Structures are given as structure tokens and as C-alpha cells.
């Protein structure tokens, strides 16, 4: 089981959190102008590296705040957590 350090509530069990995907993915500036392929790429195509990766998490069973975690995808080691998205 992984322990995630919520920057608002402290370390908690991973079952209290929801995964929000890759951090730093900007919403399209003009979404109405995207064709189906570009919209599909925005929704579904994400990096899947082996190593350090920035992810968004929500503490759904606690403070309900979103935050960014930098996690090593092979070891689940977590770097210090910040309060930014």
C-alpha cells in the first residue's frame, strides 16, 4: 500500500485519494476548433514513463483538495509535495 503525503492533512493511505492523471496538461485554448483526432489526443494520450512523473491527486476522503505529486512509477517513491496544480 502506498502512503501519499497530503500537503493539507499529512500522510494518508492511498485509498483516500483519487488519481487525476498527468500534471501540467493545459486545456486547449480553443477547444471548439479541435477536430476529433486532436480532441481524442488531448483526452487520452499521456506520457507513461518509467521513472519520475508529475501527477495530480485529490484527497477525496479528507480535505478534498487537489495537489501535485512527483512519484517514481517503478518504486512508488514520492518526492516532496506542493500545493500547486
TAWO-V727527 format. One record per pair of residues at least 24 apart in sequence whose C-alpha atoms are under 6 Angstrom apart, sorted by the first residue. I is the first residue (numbers start at 0). J is the second residue. Records with the same first field share a line. If there is no record, write none. Layout:
I=J / J
//
This chain:
15=60
16=57 / 58 / 59
17=56 / 57
18=56
19=55 / 56
20=54 / 55
21=54
22=53 / 54 / 55
//
